[in-house]
Amino acid sequence: MQPQIRVRPAVEADYDAVARITRDSYLAAGYFEDADHPYMRKVQDVALRAGHATIWVAERDGVVVGSVTLARAGEPYADIALEDELEFRMLVVDPAVQRSGAGKAMVEAILDYARQLEGVRAVALTTGQTWESAHGLYRKTGFHRVPERDWLVPGTDIKLLVYRLDV
């Protein structure tokens, strides 16, 4: 039996682990060539991100194994959130423990949290077009595609897909 996964708000002591897991999972998945890509440098600056968004971590046996960033419409890290949505971004799980339930635990915690937020009726997210394992997780947890909201990363030809789940 897998040890219990606990999802909690990130604290400063978690930032290095969050940066490493974000870097390692994006590189392992082939999303970027190297950690020096401008977007990769941005997502690894966890302290900056924490100053503008809510970051949660998933931990197992006291070890951080994943993280996710939450944002509401109008906040700096919200890309697609509508007024009645909670958006999550950068959901990552350490490649060494992927498919062990950490991603699902974070999604379930996000959904539980969203149900408690006044004015929030749905959770939305953006994911890469080729990120099949992520698509599987989102479908398994009840999200559906909203193709009319798909968008291109500014200045690139990278298309991002939008998923949404009413809570």
Backbone as numpy.savetxt, mean C-alpha at the origin, in Angstrom:
# Nx Ny Nz CAx CAy CAz Cx Cy Cz
1.32 -23.88 11.98 0.48 -22.69 11.98 1.36 -21.44 11.98
0.99 -20.46 11.14 1.74 -19.21 11.05 1.56 -18.38 12.32
2.63 -17.75 12.79 2.47 -16.83 13.92 1.52 -15.69 13.55
0.90 -15.13 14.56 -0.08 -14.05 14.37 0.57 -12.81 13.75
-0.16 -12.16 12.84 0.29 -10.91 12.24 -0.45 -9.78 12.93
0.29 -8.79 13.38 -0.28 -7.63 14.04 -0.08 -6.41 13.14
-1.13 -5.65 12.89 -1.05 -4.42 12.09 -1.19 -3.26 13.05
-0.26 -2.30 12.96 -0.25 -1.17 13.89 0.36 0.05 13.20
0.13 1.25 13.77 0.77 2.44 13.22 2.29 2.33 13.31
2.97 2.81 12.28 4.43 2.81 12.28 4.95 3.84 13.27
6.08 3.54 13.87 6.81 4.50 14.71 8.18 4.71 14.07
8.86 5.75 14.51 10.13 6.11 13.89 11.12 4.94 13.83
11.12 4.11 14.84 12.03 2.95 14.87 11.75 1.96 13.74
10.57 2.05 13.12 10.21 1.15 12.02 10.67 1.66 10.65
11.04 2.92 10.55 11.25 3.54 9.25 12.30 2.84 8.40
13.41 2.41 8.99 14.44 1.72 8.20 13.91 0.42 7.63
13.16 -0.33 8.43 12.57 -1.58 7.96 11.56 -1.32 6.84
10.74 -0.29 7.00 9.76 0.05 5.97 10.47 0.42 4.67
11.53 1.22 4.75 12.29 1.60 3.55 12.89 0.36 2.88
13.49 -0.53 3.67 14.12 -1.73 3.12 13.08 -2.63 2.46
11.95 -2.86 3.13 10.92 -3.74 2.59 10.32 -3.15 1.31
10.09 -1.84 1.31 9.55 -1.18 0.12 10.53 -1.36 -1.04
11.80 -1.06 -0.81 12.83 -1.19 -1.84 12.91 -2.64 -2.33
13.05 -3.58 -1.39 13.25 -4.98 -1.76 12.04 -5.55 -2.51
10.83 -5.20 -2.07 9.66 -5.78 -2.72 9.46 -5.18 -4.12
9.69 -3.89 -4.29 9.54 -3.29 -5.62 10.60 -3.82 -6.58
11.83 -3.99 -6.10 12.90 -4.50 -6.96 12.69 -5.98 -7.27
12.31 -6.78 -6.27 12.10 -8.21 -6.48 10.98 -8.46 -7.48
9.98 -7.59 -7.47 8.86 -7.74 -8.39 9.19 -7.22 -9.79
10.34 -6.58 -9.94 10.75 -6.06 -11.23 10.09 -4.75 -11.61
9.52 -4.04 -10.62 8.85 -2.78 -10.92 9.82 -1.69 -11.35
11.05 -1.77 -10.81 12.07 -0.78 -11.13 13.41 -1.48 -11.32
14.28 -0.87 -12.12 15.59 -1.45 -12.40 16.52 -1.40 -11.19
16.49 -0.26 -10.48 17.38 -0.13 -9.32 16.81 0.86 -8.31
17.44 0.88 -7.14 16.94 1.69 -6.02 17.19 3.18 -6.21
17.94 3.55 -7.26 18.23 4.96 -7.50 17.21 5.66 -8.38
16.23 4.93 -8.87 15.15 5.55 -9.65 14.52 6.63 -8.77
14.16 7.79 -9.34 13.60 8.89 -8.53 12.40 8.46 -7.68
11.50 7.66 -8.23 10.35 7.22 -7.44 10.81 6.30 -6.30
11.76 5.44 -6.58 12.28 4.55 -5.54 12.92 5.35 -4.41
13.65 6.39 -4.75 14.25 7.24 -3.70 13.15 7.89 -2.87
12.09 8.32 -3.53 10.99 8.97 -2.81 10.31 8.01 -1.84
9.99 6.79 -2.29 9.26 5.87 -1.42 10.13 5.36 -0.27
11.44 5.45 -0.42 12.32 5.02 0.66 12.53 6.10 1.73
12.06 7.31 1.46 12.15 8.40 2.45 10.91 8.31 3.35
10.95 7.36 4.26 9.79 7.05 5.08 9.47 8.18 6.06
10.50 8.84 6.57 10.26 9.95 7.50 9.48 11.07 6.82
9.84 11.38 5.59 9.11 12.41 4.84 7.66 11.96 4.62
7.48 10.72 4.20 6.14 10.18 3.97 5.31 10.23 5.26
5.91 9.85 6.37 5.20 9.81 7.66 4.75 11.21 8.10
5.45 12.24 7.63 5.06 13.61 7.96 3.83 14.08 7.21
3.42 13.32 6.17 2.31 13.75 5.32 1.21 12.71 5.15
1.41 11.52 5.74 0.44 10.44 5.56 0.52 9.50 6.76
-0.41 8.60 6.83 -0.44 7.58 7.88 0.24 6.33 7.34
1.20 5.82 8.08 1.88 4.59 7.69 1.61 3.53 8.75
1.23 2.37 8.29 1.05 1.22 9.18 2.08 0.17 8.83
2.38 -0.68 9.80 3.25 -1.83 9.56 2.52 -3.10 9.96
2.93 -4.18 9.34 2.51 -5.52 9.76 3.73 -6.15 10.39
3.53 -6.74 11.57 4.66 -7.40 12.21 4.27 -8.81 12.64
5.26 -9.68 12.60 5.10 -11.05 13.04 6.24 -11.34 14.00
5.89 -11.79 15.19 6.90 -12.07 16.22 7.80 -10.86 16.47
7.21 -9.66 16.44 7.96 -8.45 16.73 8.82 -7.94 15.59
8.76 -8.59 14.42 9.57 -8.19 13.26 8.64 -7.58 12.21
8.99 -6.39 11.73 8.20 -5.72 10.69 8.37 -6.50 9.38
7.23 -6.96 8.82 7.27 -7.74 7.59 6.52 -7.08 6.44
5.88 -5.93 6.71 5.15 -5.24 5.65 4.75 -3.85 6.08
4.30 -3.06 5.11 3.81 -1.72 5.44 2.83 -1.25 4.36
2.10 -0.21 4.73 1.13 0.39 3.82 0.96 1.86 4.22
0.64 2.70 3.25 0.42 4.12 3.48 -1.04 4.45 3.19
-1.67 5.19 4.10 -3.08 5.56 3.98 -3.21 7.05 3.76
-4.21 7.45 2.97 -4.44 8.88 2.73 -5.91 9.12 2.41
-6.35 10.32 2.76 -7.71 10.78 2.42 -7.60 11.81 1.30
-8.71 12.05 0.63 -8.76 13.03 -0.46 -8.17 14.36 0.00
-7.34 14.96 -0.83 -6.76 16.25 -0.53 -5.45 16.19 0.23
-5.10 15.03 0.77 -3.83 14.90 1.48 -2.70 14.66 0.47
-1.46 15.02 0.84 -0.36 14.93 -0.13 -0.15 13.55 -0.76
-0.41 12.48 -0.05 -0.16 11.15 -0.61 -1.39 10.51 -1.25
-2.47 11.27 -1.37 -3.66 10.77 -2.05 -3.53 11.05 -3.54
-3.53 9.99 -4.34 -3.48 10.15 -5.80 -4.87 10.16 -6.40
-5.75 9.31 -5.89 -7.03 9.09 -6.56 -8.24 9.16 -5.63
-8.02 9.32 -4.34 -9.13 9.26 -3.37 -10.18 10.32 -3.66
-11.44 9.87 -3.70 -12.57 10.78 -3.76 -12.91 11.17 -2.32
-13.78 12.15 -2.17 -14.11 12.66 -0.83 -14.60 11.57 0.13
-15.28 10.55 -0.41 -15.84 9.51 0.46 -14.98 8.25 0.50
-13.70 8.37 0.11 -12.83 7.20 0.06 -11.59 7.35 0.95
-11.15 6.23 1.46 -9.82 6.09 2.06 -8.99 5.42 0.99
-7.82 5.97 0.71 -6.93 5.40 -0.29 -5.75 4.75 0.41
-5.32 3.60 -0.09 -4.05 3.07 0.39 -3.09 2.90 -0.76
-1.83 3.10 -0.41 -0.74 3.06 -1.39 0.44 2.32 -0.80
1.32 1.90 -1.68 2.60 1.32 -1.28 2.42 0.17 -0.30
1.45 -0.69 -0.54 1.30 -1.88 0.29 2.40 -2.85 -0.14
3.29 -3.16 0.79 4.44 -4.02 0.48 4.62 -5.05 1.59
5.10 -6.21 1.18 5.44 -7.28 2.10 6.85 -7.73 1.78
7.65 -7.96 2.80 9.02 -8.42 2.63 9.02 -9.63 1.69
9.82 -9.60 0.61 9.84 -10.74 -0.33 10.12 -12.08 0.36
10.82 -12.06 1.47 11.15 -13.30 2.17 9.92 -13.97 2.79
8.85 -13.21 2.99 7.65 -13.77 3.64 6.37 -13.51 2.85
6.51 -13.18 1.57 5.31 -12.95 0.78 4.47 -14.22 0.70
3.17 -14.04 0.56 2.19 -15.13 0.51 2.04 -15.83 1.87
2.33 -15.09 2.94 2.18 -15.68 4.28 1.05 -15.02 5.07
0.27 -14.16 4.40 -0.88 -13.55 5.05 -0.71 -12.12 5.51
0.49 -11.56 5.40 0.72 -10.19 5.86 -0.04 -9.18 5.01
-0.02 -9.35 3.70 -0.75 -8.43 2.82 -2.24 -8.47 3.09
-2.78 -9.67 3.21 -4.21 -9.82 3.49 -4.56 -9.21 4.85
-3.71 -9.40 5.84 -3.96 -8.84 7.18 -4.00 -7.31 7.11
-3.09 -6.71 6.33 -3.10 -5.25 6.21 -4.36 -4.77 5.50
-4.77 -5.44 4.43 -5.98 -5.04 3.71 -7.19 -5.14 4.64
-7.30 -6.23 5.39 -8.43 -6.39 6.30 -8.43 -5.31 7.39
-7.25 -4.94 7.89 -7.16 -3.87 8.89 -7.58 -2.53 8.29
-7.20 -2.29 7.05 -7.59 -1.05 6.36 -9.10 -0.99 6.21
-9.71 -2.10 5.81 -11.16 -2.12 5.63 -11.88 -1.90 6.96
-11.41 -2.54 8.02 -12.00 -2.34 9.34 -11.89 -0.88 9.77
-10.74 -0.29 9.55 -10.50 1.12 9.90 -11.42 2.03 9.09
-11.53 1.78 7.79 -12.35 2.62 6.91 -13.82 2.61 7.35
-14.28 1.47 7.82 -15.68 1.36 8.26 -15.96 2.25 9.47
-14.92 2.61 10.21 -15.07 3.45 11.40 -14.95 4.94 11.11
-14.49 5.29 9.91 -14.25 6.69 9.58 -15.54 7.36 9.09
-15.85 8.47 9.70 -17.03 9.22 9.29 -16.84 9.74 7.87
-17.87 9.55 7.06 -17.84 10.07 5.70 -17.15 9.16 4.70
-16.55 8.08 5.15 -15.87 7.16 4.23 -16.82 6.02 3.89
-17.05 5.84 2.60 -17.95 4.79 2.13 -17.24 3.73 1.31
-15.93 3.97 1.02 -15.20 3.01 0.19 -13.70 3.15 0.42
-12.98 2.11 0.01 -11.52 2.13 0.01 -11.09 1.99 -1.45
-10.12 2.80 -1.84 -9.63 2.77 -3.22 -8.12 2.62 -3.22
-7.60 2.11 -4.33 -6.16 1.94 -4.47 -5.78 1.98 -5.93
-4.51 2.24 -6.16 -3.93 2.20 -7.49 -2.88 1.11 -7.48
-2.78 0.37 -8.58 -1.76 -0.66 -8.69 -1.23 -0.70 -10.12
-0.05 -1.23 -10.28 0.56 -1.33 -11.60 -0.17 -2.32 -12.49
-0.12 -2.06 -13.77 -0.84 -2.87 -14.76 -0.38 -4.33 -14.76
0.89 -4.56 -14.48 1.45 -5.92 -14.58 1.66 -6.56 -13.21
1.16 -5.97 -12.14 1.42 -6.45 -10.79 0.40 -7.53 -10.41
0.52 -8.68 -11.06 -0.49 -9.73 -10.97 -0.73 -10.24 -9.55
0.33 -10.39 -8.75 0.10 -10.91 -7.39 -0.71 -9.92 -6.57
-0.48 -8.62 -6.79 -1.27 -7.60 -6.10 -2.72 -7.66 -6.56
-2.93 -7.81 -7.87 -4.30 -7.89 -8.39 -5.05 -9.05 -7.74
-4.36 -10.17 -7.59 -4.98 -11.35 -6.97 -5.41 -11.07 -5.54
-4.53 -10.42 -4.77 -4.86 -10.08 -3.39 -6.08 -9.17 -3.34
-6.12 -8.17 -4.20 -7.23 -7.22 -4.16 -8.54 -7.89 -4.56
-8.50 -8.74 -5.58 -9.72 -9.46 -5.97 -10.18 -10.39 -4.85
-9.23 -11.08 -4.22 -9.55 -12.03 -3.15 -10.19 -11.34 -1.95
-9.83 -10.07 -1.73 -10.37 -9.34 -0.57 -11.60 -8.51 -0.94
-12.12 -8.68 -2.17 -13.40 -8.09 -2.53 -13.35 -6.82 -3.37
-12.16 -6.35 -3.71 -12.06 -5.14 -4.53 -12.47 -5.44 -5.97
-12.98 -4.43 -6.65 -13.29 -4.56 -8.07 -12.64 -3.42 -8.84
-12.36 -3.71 -10.10 -11.72 -2.72 -10.97 -12.67 -1.56 -11.27
-12.09 -0.37 -11.37 -12.82 0.82 -11.78 -12.02 1.42 -12.95
-12.10 0.78 -14.13 -11.22 1.15 -15.25 -11.36 2.59 -15.72
-12.54 3.18 -15.52 -12.72 4.58 -15.95 -11.88 5.54 -15.11
-11.33 5.07 -14.00 -10.48 5.92 -13.15 -8.99 5.62 -13.32
-8.62 4.66 -14.18 -7.21 4.38 -14.44 -6.53 5.66 -14.91
-5.23 5.74 -14.66 -4.52 6.98 -15.02 -3.07 6.69 -15.36
-2.43 7.65 -16.02 -1.02 7.55 -16.37 -0.18 8.32 -15.37
0.94 7.75 -14.96 1.87 8.47 -14.11 2.35 9.68 -14.91
2.23 10.90 -14.34 2.62 12.10 -15.09 4.04 11.99 -15.65
4.17 12.34 -16.94 5.48 12.34 -17.59 5.97 10.96 -18.01
5.09 9.94 -17.93 5.49 8.59 -18.32 4.38 7.95 -19.15
4.64 6.73 -19.61 3.59 5.96 -20.27 3.13 4.81 -19.38
3.38 4.94 -18.06 3.01 3.91 -17.10 1.55 4.09 -16.70
0.75 3.08 -17.06 -0.68 3.11 -16.73 -0.90 2.44 -15.38
-1.64 3.10 -14.50 -1.99 2.55 -13.20 -3.48 2.22 -13.17
-3.79 1.10 -12.56 -5.15 0.60 -12.49 -5.76 0.95 -11.14
-7.04 1.28 -11.14 -7.75 1.64 -9.92 -8.70 0.51 -9.53
-8.67 0.19 -8.24 -9.59 -0.78 -7.63 -10.34 -0.04 -6.51
-11.56 -0.53 -6.21 -12.37 0.09 -5.16 -13.23 -1.00 -4.48
-13.48 -0.78 -3.19 -14.38 -1.66 -2.45 -15.24 -0.80 -1.54
-16.55 -0.92 -1.70 -17.47 -0.20 -0.82 -17.42 -0.84 0.56
-17.39 0.01 1.59 -17.40 -0.49 2.96 -18.70 -0.07 3.59
